[in-house]
């Protein structure tokens, strides 16, 4: 069951993250281009690369934090699914026992009704 959920949730999550990352990067790029245009492009190429590296580092750290958070939630949910699965199995076994007792009781009632008639 959890494999089916993971097969649905993981691609959706990955696609969503990719879409958000692309939109975020485009916004940053356009903002950097606008600032560059306002300044008249007076920075050197090395300074531009340093700024890009800094932005990438910050973005990577943010994404790492987000992935860590979601990974923790995924692990917690996986454990919760295991717990609920074992509880469901125990409840199913208990229900089978109760059904067996009910069948025995119904058979006993039919037996007693036959003897009383």
N, C-alpha and C positions, 0 to 999 in steps of 0.2 A: 504494500500500500504506500509506504513512504517513498519507494522508488518511483511510483507513478506520480506522486506529488512533486518529487525532486525533478522528474523529467519535464514537468510543466513549469514549475516555479523557477528553476535555474536558468533556462533560456530566456524567460521573461525578465528575470532580474538582470541577466547579463546584457540583454538588449537595451533595457532601460538605463543601465549604467553607461553603456556605450553612447546612447543618445544624449544623456545628460553631459557626459564628458565632451562630446563633440560640440554641443551648444555652448558649454562653458569655455572651451578652448577658442571657439570662433569669437565669442564676446571679448575675451582677453586680447585676442589678436587685433580685432577692430579697435579696441580701446588703445592698444599700444600704437597702432598705426595713426590714430587720431592725435595722440600725444606727440608722436614723432613728427607729424605734419605741422602741429602747432609750434614746436621747437625749431622747426626748420632743419631737422635731421643733423643737429650739431654734435651728436654723440659719435664716438668711434665705433668701428665694427666690433672690437673686443668688448666694449661696454655693452653693446647690444647683446652679444652672446652671454655675457655675465647676467644680464637681466633675464634673458630667456632661461638660462640654467636655474636661476633663483626661482622663477615662476614654476618651472617644471618640478623643482624640488618641493616647493610648497604644495603644488597640486598632487604630487605623488604621496606626500605625507597625509594630505586630506583624504585621498582615496584609500590609502592603507588603513587609516583610522576607521573609515566607513566600512571597509571590507572586514576588518577585525570585529567591528560591532555586529555586522550581519552574520559573520561566521559564528560568533558566540551565540547569537540568537538561533541560528540553524542547529547548532549542537544541542542547545537547550531544548529546542522543539523536537529534535530527534530522540533525545532521552524521554521526553514527555510522551512521544508516540509509542516508544517501547513500553513505558509504564502503563499507558492506556490499553495497549494491545494485551499485556499480561492480565490486566484487570478484566478485559473483555473475555479472555479465555477462561479465567476463573469463574466469571459470571455465567458463561455458557455451560461450563461443567456443572455448576450449581443448579442451573435451570434444567439440565438433563436429569439430575438426581430428583429434583422436585417433580418433573414429568413422570419419572418412573414410579415415585411414591404415589402420585395421583392415579396412575394406571392401576397400581396394586389396590389402592383404596376403592376405585370404581369396580374392580373385579370382585373385591370382597363384599361390597354392597350388593352387587348382582347375586352373589352366592347366598347371602343372607336373605335376600328377597325371595329367592327360589325356595329356601327352607321354610320360610314363614307362610308361603301360600299353600 
